[in-house]
Amino acid sequence: LGVVYLKKRYTVAQYAAVGLLTAGVVVFTLGDAKGRAFFNPVGIAFIVAGSLSDAMAANYEEKVFFSRMGCSASEVVLYSSALGSVWALLAEAFTGELLPALRHSWDHLEA
């Protein structure tokens, strides 16, 4: 996606790393499919969709935040983590899981 969207050039080592990672995921998935665990092909579709979405988000961040706005990597990580935390807190409160989670955390301070 970076080649198409950002018109970037990658090294042979970067392509090799992507190939090895992809091969590892394929081998892991095939091993899971032949095992005794319940295998659902919809999970593969979700993994592919999630990977593509993550790649698109990373390329968008690179184009907008780093190139256009001149933000540092630390700023992007800080604000995206803060925003994600707010969304997670709202989701926990909306589903009613926030208070039990807080009680569990308070009861197990060692964690």
HUWOGI-V223859 format. One record per run of one state. SS is the DSSP state (2 for helix, 1 for strand, 0 for the rest). FROM is the first residue (numbers start at 0). LEN is the number of residues. If there is no record, write none. Layout:
BEGIN
ss=SS from=FROM len=LEN
ss=SS from=FROM len=LEN
END
This chain:
BEGIN
ss=0 from=0 len=1
ss=2 from=1 len=4
ss=0 from=5 len=6
ss=2 from=11 len=23
ss=0 from=34 len=6
ss=2 from=40 len=28
ss=0 from=68 len=4
ss=2 from=72 len=23
ss=0 from=95 len=2
ss=2 from=97 len=10
ss=0 from=107 len=4
END
